[in-house]
Amino acid sequence: MNFNQSNLIPCEQVLPSIVLYIDHEIFDTEQLNSVEIHFGQCPSCRTQMERENATITLMKNLLCNSLIESAPEELCNRISQQTQDLYNKMLQDGDSQEVTEITYTQTTYREISAEGTTQIEITSEIRRQFPQE
């Protein structure tokens, strides 16, 4: 297909799609092709996209580096003790009803691709089991 200036979508339509393009979240093939063609023919929008991409990559890397620290042991111990105290109090105050159980799990996955980009996936899960009424 031969594209010329008359086939070029306006910058006003491309600029709001830059982050979607960077994150590979444009799923309509026609829209994706139009945006890519626009970047190929419009140096201003291409430069804006490259700046956004560099900024997002920098933020992901900063976030990734800050996530490698573990919580202080004192904090983990305090949370564990408070949870145990709450559990004991509920046992004393309650009858034979099911006791509330709270489980918190957080998993951080970090991947560095061959291009040097970093992908971060954080999964948090809280499970609660409440007393039966």
Protein Blocks (a to p, Z undefined) as FASTA:
>chain_A
ZZdfklpccfklmmmmmmmmmnopafbfklmmmmmmmmmmmmklmmmmmmmmmmmmmmmm
mmmmmmmpccdfklmmmmmmmmmmmmmmmmmmmccbdcddddddddddddddfkopacdd
dddddddddddZZ
